[in-house]
């Protein structure tokens, strides 16, 4: 993004999108603070799920050598609404996480350690951007773990 636009937003933070990044109030995660997350419109489309696949230039799939055919790696998107109770993260953040899909049906969300039914394959996604400015600032948690803090 333009340095001037970034400077204006830094000087007077407000909900906004800039260069594929969304700035929004942190809410219960940090009253008075802000969250930086991927803008939904900037997310990459789904790609075939293969070990080592890099989705959205940021998440690498770590998986066994043999994955079921037809498996896709893409954004959790609107399906995040159904998983709100599994994580303390806001739905806007959940929607940007990588998920595994098969024939348009959600199969797993590795970052949340969530899988549908008897999904037998142990997969995980690793935050692996080409030029990281910082590490991923959260660890997957369940709503129960958040409530216990």
LUMDREN-635184 format. One record per residue: residue number from 1; residue in one letter; x, y, z of N, C-alpha, C in turn. Coordinates in Angstrom, 1 decimal, padded with zeros to 4 digits, m for minus. Layout:
% LUMDREN-635184
atom i: NUM; aa: a; n.east: X; n.north: Y; n.up: Z; ca.east: X; ca.north: Y; ca.up: Z; c.east: X; c.north: Y; c.up: Z
...
This chain:
% LUMDREN-635184
atom i: 1; aa: x; n.east: 000.8; n.north: m001.2; n.up: 000.0; ca.east: 000.0; ca.north: 000.0; ca.up: 000.0; c.east: 000.9; c.north: 001.3; c.up: 000.0
atom i: 2; aa: x; n.east: 000.3; n.north: 002.3; n.up: m000.4; ca.east: 001.0; ca.north: 003.6; ca.up: m000.4; c.east: 001.4; c.north: 004.0; c.up: 001.0
atom i: 3; aa: x; n.east: 002.6; n.north: 004.5; n.up: 001.2; ca.east: 003.1; ca.north: 004.9; ca.up: 002.5; c.east: 002.2; c.north: 005.9; c.up: 003.2
atom i: 4; aa: x; n.east: 001.7; n.north: 006.8; n.up: 002.3; ca.east: 000.8; ca.north: 007.9; ca.up: 002.9; c.east: m000.4; c.north: 007.3; c.up: 003.5
atom i: 5; aa: x; n.east: m001.0; n.north: 006.3; n.up: 002.8; ca.east: m002.3; ca.north: 005.7; ca.up: 003.3; c.east: m002.0; c.north: 004.9; c.up: 004.6
atom i: 6; aa: x; n.east: m000.8; n.north: 004.2; n.up: 004.6; ca.east: m000.4; ca.north: 003.5; ca.up: 005.8; c.east: m000.2; c.north: 004.4; c.up: 007.0
atom i: 7; aa: x; n.east: 000.5; n.north: 005.6; n.up: 006.7; ca.east: 000.7; ca.north: 006.6; ca.up: 007.8; c.east: m000.6; c.north: 007.1; c.up: 008.3
atom i: 8; aa: x; n.east: m001.5; n.north: 007.4; n.up: 007.4; ca.east: m002.8; ca.north: 008.0; ca.up: 007.9; c.east: m003.5; c.north: 007.0; c.up: 008.8
atom i: 9; aa: x; n.east: m003.5; n.north: 005.7; n.up: 008.4; ca.east: m004.2; ca.north: 004.7; ca.up: 009.2; c.east: m003.5; c.north: 004.5; c.up: 010.5
atom i: 10; aa: x; n.east: m002.2; n.north: 004.5; n.up: 010.5; ca.east: m001.4; ca.north: 004.4; ca.up: 011.8; c.east: m001.7; c.north: 005.5; c.up: 012.7
atom i: 11; aa: x; n.east: m001.8; n.north: 006.7; n.up: 012.2; ca.east: m002.0; ca.north: 007.9; ca.up: 013.0; c.east: m003.4; c.north: 008.0; c.up: 013.6
atom i: 12; aa: x; n.east: m004.4; n.north: 007.4; n.up: 012.9; ca.east: m005.8; ca.north: 007.4; ca.up: 013.3; c.east: m006.4; c.north: 006.1; c.up: 013.0
atom i: 13; aa: x; n.east: m006.1; n.north: 005.0; n.up: 013.8; ca.east: m006.6; ca.north: 003.7; ca.up: 013.5; c.east: m008.2; c.north: 003.7; c.up: 013.4
atom i: 14; aa: x; n.east: m008.7; n.north: 003.0; n.up: 012.5; ca.east: m010.1; ca.north: 002.8; ca.up: 012.3; c.east: m010.3; c.north: 001.5; c.up: 011.5
atom i: 15; aa: x; n.east: m011.5; n.north: 000.9; n.up: 011.5; ca.east: m011.7; ca.north: m000.2; ca.up: 010.7; c.east: m011.5; c.north: 000.1; c.up: 009.2
atom i: 16; aa: x; n.east: m010.7; n.north: m000.7; n.up: 008.5; ca.east: m010.3; ca.north: m000.4; ca.up: 007.2; c.east: m009.7; c.north: m001.6; c.up: 006.5
atom i: 17; aa: x; n.east: m009.6; n.north: m001.5; n.up: 005.2; ca.east: m008.8; ca.north: m002.5; ca.up: 004.5; c.east: m007.7; c.north: m001.7; c.up: 003.7
atom i: 18; aa: x; n.east: m006.5; n.north: m002.3; n.up: 003.6; ca.east: m005.4; ca.north: m001.7; ca.up: 002.9; c.east: m004.5; c.north: m002.8; c.up: 002.4
atom i: 19; aa: x; n.east: m004.3; n.north: m002.8; n.up: 001.1; ca.east: m003.3; ca.north: m003.8; ca.up: 000.6; c.east: m003.6; c.north: m005.2; c.up: 000.9
atom i: 20; aa: x; n.east: m004.9; n.north: m005.6; n.up: 000.9; ca.east: m005.2; ca.north: m007.0; ca.up: 001.2; c.east: m005.3; c.north: m007.4; c.up: 002.7
atom i: 21; aa: x; n.east: m005.1; n.north: m006.3; n.up: 003.5; ca.east: m005.1; ca.north: m006.5; ca.up: 005.0; c.east: m006.3; c.north: m005.8; c.up: 005.5
atom i: 22; aa: x; n.east: m007.0; n.north: m006.4; n.up: 006.5; ca.east: m008.1; ca.north: m005.8; ca.up: 007.1; c.east: m007.7; c.north: m005.4; c.up: 008.6
atom i: 23; aa: x; n.east: m008.1; n.north: m004.2; n.up: 009.0; ca.east: m007.9; ca.north: m003.7; ca.up: 010.3; c.east: m009.2; c.north: m003.7; c.up: 011.0
atom i: 24; aa: x; n.east: m009.4; n.north: m004.3; n.up: 012.1; ca.east: m010.7; ca.north: m004.3; ca.up: 012.8; c.east: m010.4; c.north: m004.3; c.up: 014.3
atom i: 25; aa: x; n.east: m011.4; n.north: m003.8; n.up: 015.1; ca.east: m011.2; ca.north: m003.8; ca.up: 016.5; c.east: m011.1; c.north: m005.2; c.up: 017.1
atom i: 26; aa: x; n.east: m010.2; n.north: m005.3; n.up: 018.1; ca.east: m009.9; ca.north: m006.7; ca.up: 018.6; c.east: m011.0; c.north: m007.2; c.up: 019.5
atom i: 27; aa: x; n.east: m011.9; n.north: m006.3; n.up: 020.0; ca.east: m013.0; ca.north: m006.7; ca.up: 020.8; c.east: m012.6; c.north: m007.4; c.up: 022.1
atom i: 28; aa: x; n.east: m013.2; n.north: m008.5; n.up: 022.4; ca.east: m012.9; ca.north: m009.2; ca.up: 023.6; c.east: m011.5; c.north: m009.8; c.up: 023.6
atom i: 29; aa: x; n.east: m010.8; n.north: m009.9; n.up: 022.5; ca.east: m009.4; ca.north: m010.4; ca.up: 022.5; c.east: m008.4; c.north: m009.4; c.up: 022.9
atom i: 30; aa: x; n.east: m008.8; n.north: m008.1; n.up: 023.0; ca.east: m007.9; ca.north: m007.1; ca.up: 023.4; c.east: m008.6; c.north: m005.7; c.up: 023.4
atom i: 31; aa: x; n.east: m009.5; n.north: m005.5; n.up: 024.4; ca.east: m010.3; ca.north: m004.3; ca.up: 024.4; c.east: m009.4; c.north: m003.0; c.up: 024.1
atom i: 32; aa: x; n.east: m009.8; n.north: m002.2; n.up: 023.2; ca.east: m009.0; ca.north: m001.0; ca.up: 022.8; c.east: m007.9; c.north: m001.3; c.up: 021.8
atom i: 33; aa: x; n.east: m007.7; n.north: m002.6; n.up: 021.5; ca.east: m006.7; ca.north: m003.0; ca.up: 020.5; c.east: m007.3; c.north: m003.3; c.up: 019.1
atom i: 34; aa: x; n.east: m006.4; n.north: m003.7; n.up: 018.2; ca.east: m006.8; ca.north: m003.9; ca.up: 016.9; c.east: m006.3; c.north: m005.3; c.up: 016.4
atom i: 35; aa: x; n.east: m007.0; n.north: m005.9; n.up: 015.4; ca.east: m006.6; ca.north: m007.1; ca.up: 014.8; c.east: m006.2; c.north: m006.8; c.up: 013.3
atom i: 36; aa: x; n.east: m005.1; n.north: m007.4; n.up: 012.9; ca.east: m004.8; ca.north: m007.3; ca.up: 011.4; c.east: m005.0; c.north: m008.7; c.up: 010.9
atom i: 37; aa: x; n.east: m005.8; n.north: m008.8; n.up: 009.9; ca.east: m006.1; ca.north: m010.1; ca.up: 009.3; c.east: m006.2; c.north: m010.0; c.up: 007.8
atom i: 38; aa: x; n.east: m006.2; n.north: m011.1; n.up: 007.1; ca.east: m006.3; ca.north: m011.1; ca.up: 005.6; c.east: m007.7; c.north: m010.6; c.up: 005.2
atom i: 39; aa: x; n.east: m007.7; n.north: m009.8; n.up: 004.2; ca.east: m009.0; ca.north: m009.3; ca.up: 003.7; c.east: m009.6; c.north: m010.5; c.up: 002.9
atom i: 40; aa: x; n.east: m010.8; n.north: m010.8; n.up: 003.1; ca.east: m011.5; ca.north: m012.0; ca.up: 002.4; c.east: m011.3; c.north: m011.9; c.up: 000.9
atom i: 41; aa: x; n.east: m011.5; n.north: m010.7; n.up: 000.4; ca.east: m011.5; ca.north: m010.5; ca.up: m001.1; c.east: m010.1; c.north: m010.8; c.up: m001.7
atom i: 42; aa: x; n.east: m009.0; n.north: m010.8; n.up: m000.8; ca.east: m007.7; ca.north: m011.0; ca.up: m001.3; c.east: m007.2; c.north: m012.4; c.up: m001.1
atom i: 43; aa: x; n.east: m008.0; n.north: m013.3; n.up: m000.5; ca.east: m007.6; ca.north: m014.7; ca.up: m000.3; c.east: m007.5; c.north: m015.4; c.up: m001.7
atom i: 44; aa: x; n.east: m006.6; n.north: m016.3; n.up: m001.8; ca.east: m006.4; ca.north: m017.1; ca.up: m003.0; c.east: m007.6; c.north: m018.1; c.up: m003.1
atom i: 45; aa: x; n.east: m007.8; n.north: m018.6; n.up: m004.3; ca.east: m008.8; ca.north: m019.6; ca.up: m004.5; c.east: m008.3; c.north: m021.0; c.up: m004.0
atom i: 46; aa: x; n.east: m009.1; n.north: m021.9; n.up: m003.9; ca.east: m008.8; ca.north: m023.3; ca.up: m003.5; c.east: m007.8; c.north: m023.9; c.up: m004.5
atom i: 47; aa: x; n.east: m006.9; n.north: m024.7; n.up: m004.0; ca.east: m005.9; ca.north: m025.5; ca.up: m004.8; c.east: m006.0; c.north: m026.9; c.up: m004.4
atom i: 48; aa: x; n.east: m005.5; n.north: m027.8; n.up: m005.3; ca.east: m005.5; ca.north: m029.2; ca.up: m004.9; c.east: m004.6; c.north: m029.4; c.up: m003.7
atom i: 49; aa: x; n.east: m005.1; n.north: m030.2; n.up: m002.7; ca.east: m004.4; ca.north: m030.5; ca.up: m001.5; c.east: m003.4; c.north: m031.6; c.up: m001.7
atom i: 50; aa: x; n.east: m002.1; n.north: m031.2; n.up: m001.6; ca.east: m001.0; ca.north: m032.1; ca.up: m001.8; c.east: 000.0; c.north: m031.8; c.up: m000.7
atom i: 51; aa: x; n.east: 000.7; n.north: m032.8; n.up: m000.2; ca.east: 001.7; ca.north: m032.5; ca.up: 000.8; c.east: 002.7; c.north: m031.4; c.up: 000.3
atom i: 52; aa: x; n.east: 002.9; n.north: m030.4; n.up: 001.1; ca.east: 003.8; ca.north: m029.3; ca.up: 000.7; c.east: 003.1; c.north: m028.2; c.up: 000.0
atom i: 53; aa: x; n.east: 001.8; n.north: m028.3; n.up: m000.4; ca.east: 001.1; ca.north: m027.3; ca.up: m001.1; c.east: 001.1; c.north: m026.0; c.up: m000.4
atom i: 54; aa: x; n.east: 001.3; n.north: m024.9; n.up: m001.1; ca.east: 001.3; ca.north: m023.6; ca.up: m000.4; c.east: 000.1; c.north: m022.8; c.up: m000.9
atom i: 55; aa: x; n.east: m000.8; n.north: m022.6; n.up: 000.1; ca.east: m002.1; ca.north: m021.9; ca.up: m000.2; c.east: m002.0; c.north: m020.4; c.up: 000.2
atom i: 56; aa: x; n.east: m002.5; n.north: m019.5; n.up: m000.6; ca.east: m002.5; ca.north: m018.1; ca.up: m000.3; c.east: m001.1; c.north: m017.5; c.up: 000.0
atom i: 57; aa: x; n.east: m000.1; n.north: m018.1; n.up: m000.5; ca.east: 001.3; ca.north: m017.7; ca.up: m000.3; c.east: 001.7; c.north: m017.6; c.up: 001.2
atom i: 58; aa: x; n.east: 000.9; n.north: m018.2; n.up: 002.1; ca.east: 001.2; ca.north: m018.1; ca.up: 003.5; c.east: 001.1; c.north: m019.4; c.up: 004.3
atom i: 59; aa: x; n.east: 000.3; n.north: m020.4; n.up: 003.8; ca.east: 000.1; ca.north: m021.6; ca.up: 004.6; c.east: 000.5; c.north: m022.8; c.up: 003.8
atom i: 60; aa: x; n.east: 001.4; n.north: m023.6; n.up: 004.4; ca.east: 001.9; ca.north: m024.8; ca.up: 003.7; c.east: 001.2; c.north: m026.0; c.up: 004.4
atom i: 61; aa: x; n.east: 000.8; n.north: m027.0; n.up: 003.6; ca.east: 000.1; ca.north: m028.2; ca.up: 004.0; c.east: 001.1; c.north: m029.3; c.up: 004.4
atom i: 62; aa: x; n.east: 001.1; n.north: m029.7; n.up: 005.6; ca.east: 002.0; ca.north: m030.8; ca.up: 006.0; c.east: 001.0; c.north: m032.0; c.up: 006.2
atom i: 63; aa: x; n.east: 001.2; n.north: m033.0; n.up: 005.4; ca.east: 000.3; ca.north: m034.1; ca.up: 005.3; c.east: 001.1; c.north: m035.4; c.up: 004.9
atom i: 64; aa: x; n.east: 000.4; n.north: m036.5; n.up: 005.2; ca.east: 001.0; ca.north: m037.8; ca.up: 004.7; c.east: 001.2; c.north: m037.8; c.up: 003.2
atom i: 65; aa: x; n.east: 002.0; n.north: m038.6; n.up: 002.7; ca.east: 002.3; ca.north: m038.7; ca.up: 001.2; c.east: 001.0; c.north: m039.0; c.up: 000.4
atom i: 66; aa: x; n.east: 000.1; n.north: m039.7; n.up: 000.9; ca.east: m001.1; ca.north: m040.1; ca.up: 000.2; c.east: m002.3; c.north: m039.4; c.up: 000.8
atom i: 67; aa: x; n.east: m002.9; n.north: m038.5; n.up: 000.0; ca.east: m004.1; ca.north: m037.9; ca.up: 000.4; c.east: m005.2; c.north: m038.4; c.up: m000.5
atom i: 68; aa: x; n.east: m006.5; n.north: m038.4; n.up: 000.0; ca.east: m007.6; ca.north: m038.8; ca.up: m000.9; c.east: m007.7; c.north: m037.9; c.up: m002.1
atom i: 69; aa: x; n.east: m008.1; n.north: m038.4; n.up: m003.2; ca.east: m008.2; ca.north: m037.6; ca.up: m004.4; c.east: m009.4; c.north: m036.7; c.up: m004.3
atom i: 70; aa: x; n.east: m009.3; n.north: m035.6; n.up: m005.0; ca.east: m010.3; ca.north: m034.6; ca.up: m005.0; c.east: m010.3; c.north: m033.6; c.up: m003.8
atom i: 71; aa: x; n.east: m009.3; n.north: m033.7; n.up: m003.0; ca.east: m009.2; ca.north: m032.9; ca.up: m001.8; c.east: m008.7; c.north: m031.5; c.up: m002.2
atom i: 72; aa: x; n.east: m009.3; n.north: m030.5; n.up: m001.7; ca.east: m008.9; ca.north: m029.1; ca.up: m002.0; c.east: m008.5; c.north: m028.4; c.up: m000.7
atom i: 73; aa: x; n.east: m007.6; n.north: m027.4; n.up: m000.9; ca.east: m007.1; ca.north: m026.6; ca.up: 000.2; c.east: m007.5; c.north: m025.2; c.up: m000.1
atom i: 74; aa: x; n.east: m008.4; n.north: m024.6; n.up: 000.7; ca.east: m008.8; ca.north: m023.2; ca.up: 000.5; c.east: m009.3; c.north: m022.6; c.up: 001.8
atom i: 75; aa: x; n.east: m009.9; n.north: m021.4; n.up: 001.7; ca.east: m010.4; ca.north: m020.6; ca.up: 002.8; c.east: m011.6; c.north: m021.3; c.up: 003.5
atom i: 76; aa: x; n.east: m011.6; n.north: m021.2; n.up: 004.8; ca.east: m012.8; ca.north: m021.7; ca.up: 005.5; c.east: m014.1; c.north: m020.9; c.up: 005.1
atom i: 77; aa: x; n.east: m013.9; n.north: m019.6; n.up: 004.9; ca.east: m015.0; ca.north: m018.8; ca.up: 004.4; c.east: m016.2; c.north: m018.8; c.up: 005.3
atom i: 78; aa: x; n.east: m017.4; n.north: m018.7; n.up: 004.7; ca.east: m018.6; ca.north: m018.7; ca.up: 005.4; c.east: m018.9; c.north: m019.9; c.up: 006.4
atom i: 79; aa: x; n.east: m018.2; n.north: m021.0; n.up: 006.1; ca.east: m018.4; ca.north: m022.1; ca.up: 007.0; c.east: m017.8; c.north: m021.8; c.up: 008.4
atom i: 80; aa: x; n.east: m017.1; n.north: m020.7; n.up: 008.6; ca.east: m016.6; ca.north: m020.3; ca.up: 009.9; c.east: m017.7; c.north: m020.1; c.up: 010.9
atom i: 81; aa: x; n.east: m018.8; n.north: m019.6; n.up: 010.4; ca.east: m019.9; ca.north: m019.4; ca.up: 011.3; c.east: m020.3; c.north: m020.6; c.up: 012.1
atom i: 82; aa: x; n.east: m020.2; n.north: m021.8; n.up: 011.5; ca.east: m020.6; ca.north: m023.0; ca.up: 012.2; c.east: m019.5; c.north: m023.5; c.up: 013.2
atom i: 83; aa: x; n.east: m018.4; n.north: m022.9; n.up: 013.2; ca.east: m017.3; ca.north: m023.3; ca.up: 014.0; c.east: m016.9; c.north: m022.3; c.up: 015.1
atom i: 84; aa: x; n.east: m017.7; n.north: m021.3; n.up: 015.3; ca.east: m017.4; ca.north: m020.3; ca.up: 016.3; c.east: m017.2; c.north: m020.8; c.up: 017.7
atom i: 85; aa: x; n.east: m017.9; n.north: m021.8; n.up: 018.0; ca.east: m017.8; ca.north: m022.4; ca.up: 019.4; c.east: m016.5; c.north: m023.2; c.up: 019.6
atom i: 86; aa: x; n.east: m015.8; n.north: m023.5; n.up: 018.5; ca.east: m014.6; ca.north: m024.3; ca.up: 018.6; c.east: m013.4; c.north: m023.4; c.up: 018.8
atom i: 87; aa: x; n.east: m013.5; n.north: m022.1; n.up: 018.7; ca.east: m012.4; ca.north: m021.2; ca.up: 018.8; c.east: m012.8; c.north: m019.9; c.up: 019.4
atom i: 88; aa: x; n.east: m011.8; n.north: m019.2; n.up: 020.1; ca.east: m012.1; ca.north: m017.9; ca.up: 020.7; c.east: m011.8; c.north: m016.8; c.up: 019.6
atom i: 89; aa: x; n.east: m011.3; n.north: m017.2; n.up: 018.5; ca.east: m011.1; ca.north: m016.2; ca.up: 017.4; c.east: m012.4; c.north: m015.7; c.up: 016.8
atom i: 90; aa: x; n.east: m012.4; n.north: m014.5; n.up: 016.4; ca.east: m013.6; ca.north: m014.0; ca.up: 015.7; c.east: m013.9; c.north: m014.7; c.up: 014.4
atom i: 91; aa: x; n.east: m015.1; n.north: m014.7; n.up: 014.0; ca.east: m015.5; ca.north: m015.3; ca.up: 012.7; c.east: m014.7; c.north: m014.7; c.up: 011.6
atom i: 92; aa: x; n.east: m014.5; n.north: m013.5; n.up: 011.6; ca.east: m013.7; ca.north: m012.8; ca.up: 010.5; c.east: m012.3; c.north: m013.4; c.up: 010.4
atom i: 93; aa: x; n.east: m011.7; n.north: m013.8; n.up: 011.5; ca.east: m010.4; ca.north: m014.4; ca.up: 011.4; c.east: m010.5; c.north: m015.9; c.up: 011.0
atom i: 94; aa: x; n.east: m011.5; n.north: m016.6; n.up: 011.6; ca.east: m011.7; ca.north: m018.0; ca.up: 011.2; c.east: m011.9; c.north: m018.1; c.up: 009.7
atom i: 95; aa: x; n.east: m012.7; n.north: m017.2; n.up: 009.1; ca.east: m013.0; ca.north: m017.3; ca.up: 007.7; c.east: m011.8; c.north: m017.3; c.up: 006.8
atom i: 96; aa: x; n.east: m010.7; n.north: m016.8; n.up: 007.3; ca.east: m009.4; ca.north: m016.7; ca.up: 006.5; c.east: m008.5; c.north: m017.9; c.up: 006.7
atom i: 97; aa: x; n.east: m008.8; n.north: m018.8; n.up: 007.6; ca.east: m008.0; ca.north: m019.9; ca.up: 007.8; c.east: m008.1; c.north: m021.0; c.up: 006.7
atom i: 98; aa: x; n.east: m007.0; n.north: m021.7; n.up: 006.5; ca.east: m007.0; ca.north: m022.7; ca.up: 005.5; c.east: m007.9; c.north: m023.9; c.up: 005.9
atom i: 99; aa: x; n.east: m008.6; n.north: m024.5; n.up: 005.0; ca.east: m009.5; ca.north: m025.6; ca.up: 005.3; c.east: m009.4; c.north: m026.6; c.up: 004.2
atom i: 100; aa: x; n.east: m009.7; n.north: m027.9; n.up: 004.5; ca.east: m009.7; ca.north: m028.9; ca.up: 003.5; c.east: m011.2; c.north: m029.2; c.up: 003.1
atom i: 101; aa: x; n.east: m011.4; n.north: m029.3; n.up: 001.8; ca.east: m012.7; ca.north: m029.4; ca.up: 001.2; c.east: m012.7; c.north: m030.6; c.up: 000.3
atom i: 102; aa: x; n.east: m013.8; n.north: m031.3; n.up: 000.2; ca.east: m014.0; ca.north: m032.4; ca.up: m000.8; c.east: m015.4; c.north: m032.3; c.up: m001.4
atom i: 103; aa: x; n.east: m015.5; n.north: m032.1; n.up: m002.7; ca.east: m016.8; ca.north: m032.0; ca.up: m003.4; c.east: m017.6; c.north: m030.9; c.up: m002.7
atom i: 104; aa: x; n.east: m017.0; n.north: m029.8; n.up: m002.3; ca.east: m017.8; ca.north: m028.7; ca.up: m001.8; c.east: m018.2; c.north: m028.8; c.up: m000.3
atom i: 105; aa: x; n.east: m017.7; n.north: m029.9; n.up: 000.3; ca.east: m018.1; ca.north: m030.2; ca.up: 001.7; c.east: m016.8; c.north: m030.0; c.up: 002.6
atom i: 106; aa: x; n.east: m017.0; n.north: m029.3; n.up: 003.7; ca.east: m015.9; ca.north: m029.1; ca.up: 004.6; c.east: m015.4; c.north: m030.5; c.up: 005.2
atom i: 107; aa: x; n.east: m014.1; n.north: m030.7; n.up: 005.1; ca.east: m013.6; ca.north: m032.0; ca.up: 005.7; c.east: m012.8; c.north: m031.7; c.up: 007.0
atom i: 108; aa: x; n.east: m011.9; n.north: m030.7; n.up: 007.0; ca.east: m011.1; ca.north: m030.4; ca.up: 008.1; c.east: m010.6; c.north: m029.0; c.up: 008.1
atom i: 109; aa: x; n.east: m010.3; n.north: m028.5; n.up: 009.3; ca.east: m009.7; ca.north: m027.2; ca.up: 009.5; c.east: m008.5; c.north: m027.5; c.up: 010.4
atom i: 110; aa: x; n.east: m007.3; n.north: m027.8; n.up: 009.8; ca.east: m006.2; ca.north: m028.2; ca.up: 010.6; c.east: m005.8; c.north: m027.2; c.up: 011.8
atom i: 111; aa: x; n.east: m005.8; n.north: m025.9; n.up: 011.5; ca.east: m005.4; ca.north: m025.0; ca.up: 012.5; c.east: m006.3; c.north: m025.0; c.up: 013.8
atom i: 112; aa: x; n.east: m007.5; n.north: m025.5; n.up: 013.6; ca.east: m008.4; ca.north: m025.7; ca.up: 014.8; c.east: m008.5; c.north: m027.1; c.up: 015.3
atom i: 113; aa: x; n.east: m007.7; n.north: m028.0; n.up: 014.7; ca.east: m007.7; ca.north: m029.4; ca.up: 015.0; c.east: m009.2; c.north: m029.9; c.up: 014.9
atom i: 114; aa: x; n.east: m009.8; n.north: m029.5; n.up: 013.8; ca.east: m011.2; ca.north: m029.9; ca.up: 013.6; c.east: m011.3; c.north: m030.8; c.up: 012.3
atom i: 115; aa: x; n.east: m012.1; n.north: m031.8; n.up: 012.4; ca.east: m012.4; ca.north: m032.6; ca.up: 011.3; c.east: m013.8; c.north: m033.1; c.up: 011.3
atom i: 116; aa: x; n.east: m014.4; n.north: m033.3; n.up: 010.2; ca.east: m015.7; ca.north: m033.8; ca.up: 010.0; c.east: m015.7; c.north: m035.3; c.up: 010.1
atom i: 117; aa: x; n.east: m016.7; n.north: m035.9; n.up: 010.9; ca.east: m016.9; ca.north: m037.3; ca.up: 010.9; c.east: m015.7; c.north: m038.1; c.up: 011.2
atom i: 118; aa: x; n.east: m015.4; n.north: m039.1; n.up: 010.4; ca.east: m014.3; ca.north: m040.0; ca.up: 010.6; c.east: m013.1; c.north: m039.7; c.up: 009.7
atom i: 119; aa: x; n.east: m012.8; n.north: m038.4; n.up: 009.5; ca.east: m011.7; ca.north: m038.0; ca.up: 008.7; c.east: m010.4; c.north: m038.6; c.up: 009.3
atom i: 120; aa: x; n.east: m009.8; n.north: m039.5; n.up: 008.6; ca.east: m008.7; ca.north: m040.3; ca.up: 009.2; c.east: m007.3; c.north: m039.7; c.up: 009.0
atom i: 121; aa: x; n.east: m007.1; n.north: m038.7; n.up: 008.2; ca.east: m005.8; ca.north: m038.2; ca.up: 007.8; c.east: m005.3; c.north: m037.1; c.up: 008.8
atom i: 122; aa: x; n.east: m004.1; n.north: m037.3; n.up: 009.3; ca.east: m003.6; ca.north: m036.2; ca.up: 010.2; c.east: m002.8; c.north: m035.2; c.up: 009.3
atom i: 123; aa: x; n.east: m003.4; n.north: m034.0; n.up: 009.2; ca.east: m002.8; ca.north: m032.9; ca.up: 008.4; c.east: m002.7; c.north: m031.7; c.up: 009.3
atom i: 124; aa: x; n.east: m001.7; n.north: m030.8; n.up: 009.0; ca.east: m001.6; ca.north: m029.6; ca.up: 009.7; c.east: m001.2; c.north: m028.5; c.up: 008.6
atom i: 125; aa: x; n.east: m001.5; n.north: m027.3; n.up: 008.9; ca.east: m001.0; ca.north: m026.2; ca.up: 008.1; c.east: 000.0; c.north: m025.4; c.up: 008.9
atom i: 126; aa: x; n.east: 001.0; n.north: m025.0; n.up: 008.2; ca.east: 002.1; ca.north: m024.2; ca.up: 008.8; c.east: 002.1; c.north: m022.8; c.up: 008.2
atom i: 127; aa: x; n.east: 002.2; n.north: m021.8; n.up: 009.1; ca.east: 002.3; ca.north: m020.5; ca.up: 008.6; c.east: 003.7; c.north: m020.3; c.up: 008.0
atom i: 128; aa: x; n.east: 003.7; n.north: m020.1; n.up: 006.7; ca.east: 005.0; ca.north: m020.1; ca.up: 006.0; c.east: 005.1; c.north: m019.1; c.up: 004.9
atom i: 129; aa: x; n.east: 004.9; n.north: m017.8; n.up: 005.2; ca.east: 005.0; ca.north: m016.8; ca.up: 004.2; c.east: 006.4; c.north: m016.6; c.up: 003.7
atom i: 130; aa: x; n.east: 006.5; n.north: m016.2; n.up: 002.4; ca.east: 007.9; ca.north: m016.0; ca.up: 001.9; c.east: 008.7; c.north: m014.9; c.up: 002.6
atom i: 131; aa: x; n.east: 008.1; n.north: m013.8; n.up: 003.0; ca.east: 008.8; ca.north: m012.8; ca.up: 003.7; c.east: 008.0; c.north: m012.4; c.up: 005.0
atom i: 132; aa: x; n.east: 008.0; n.north: m013.2; n.up: 006.1; ca.east: 007.2; ca.north: m012.9; ca.up: 007.2; c.east: 007.7; c.north: m011.7; c.up: 008.0
atom i: 133; aa: x; n.east: 006.8; n.north: m010.9; n.up: 008.4; ca.east: 007.1; ca.north: m009.7; ca.up: 009.2; c.east: 007.1; c.north: m010.1; c.up: 010.7
atom i: 134; aa: x; n.east: 006.3; n.north: m011.1; n.up: 011.0; ca.east: 006.2; ca.north: m011.6; ca.up: 012.3; c.east: 005.6; c.north: m013.0; c.up: 012.3
atom i: 135; aa: x; n.east: 005.8; n.north: m013.8; n.up: 013.3; ca.east: 005.2; ca.north: m015.1; ca.up: 013.4; c.east: 003.7; c.north: m015.0; c.up: 013.6
atom i: 136; aa: x; n.east: 003.0; n.north: m016.1; n.up: 013.3; ca.east: 001.5; ca.north: m016.1; ca.up: 013.5; c.east: 001.3; c.north: m015.8; c.up: 015.0
atom i: 137; aa: x; n.east: 000.5; n.north: m014.8; n.up: 015.4; ca.east: 000.3; ca.north: m014.4; ca.up: 016.7; c.east: m000.6; c.north: m015.2; c.up: 017.6
atom i: 138; aa: x; n.east: m001.1; n.north: m016.4; n.up: 017.1; ca.east: m002.0; ca.north: m017.1; ca.up: 017.9; c.east: m001.8; c.north: m018.6; c.up: 017.8
atom i: 139; aa: x; n.east: m002.2; n.north: m019.3; n.up: 018.8; ca.east: m002.2; ca.north: m020.8; ca.up: 018.7; c.east: m003.6; c.north: m021.2; c.up: 018.7
atom i: 140; aa: x; n.east: m003.9; n.north: m022.3; n.up: 018.0; ca.east: m005.3; ca.north: m022.8; ca.up: 018.0; c.east: m005.8; c.north: m023.1; c.up: 019.4
atom i: 141; aa: x; n.east: m007.0; n.north: m022.8; n.up: 019.7; ca.east: m007.5; ca.north: m023.1; ca.up: 021.0; c.east: m009.0; c.north: m023.4; c.up: 020.9
atom i: 142; aa: x; n.east: m009.5; n.north: m024.1; n.up: 021.8; ca.east: m010.9; ca.north: m024.4; ca.up: 021.8; c.east: m011.6; c.north: m023.3; c.up: 022.7
atom i: 143; aa: x; n.east: m012.9; n.north: m023.1; n.up: 022.6; ca.east: m013.6; ca.north: m022.2; ca.up: 023.4; c.east: m013.4; c.north: m022.5; c.up: 024.9
atom i: 144; aa: x; n.east: m013.3; n.north: m023.8; n.up: 025.2; ca.east: m013.2; ca.north: m024.2; ca.up: 026.6; c.east: m011.8; c.north: m023.7; c.up: 027.2
atom i: 145; aa: x; n.east: m010.8; n.north: m023.8; n.up: 026.4; ca.east: m009.5; ca.north: m023.3; ca.up: 026.8; c.east: m009.5; c.north: m021.8; c.up: 027.0
atom i: 146; aa: x; n.east: m010.1; n.north: m021.1; n.up: 026.1; ca.east: m010.2; ca.north: m019.6; ca.up: 026.2; c.east: m011.0; c.north: m019.3; c.up: 027.5
atom i: 147; aa: x; n.east: m012.1; n.north: m019.9; n.up: 027.8; ca.east: m012.9; ca.north: m019.6; ca.up: 028.9; c.east: m012.2; c.north: m019.9; c.up: 030.2
atom i: 148; aa: x; n.east: m011.2; n.north: m020.9; n.up: 030.2; ca.east: m010.5; ca.north: m021.2; ca.up: 031.4; c.east: m009.4; c.north: m020.2; c.up: 031.8
atom i: 149; aa: x; n.east: m009.1; n.north: m019.3; n.up: 030.9; ca.east: m008.0; ca.north: m018.3; ca.up: 031.1; c.east: m008.5; c.north: m017.3; c.up: 032.0
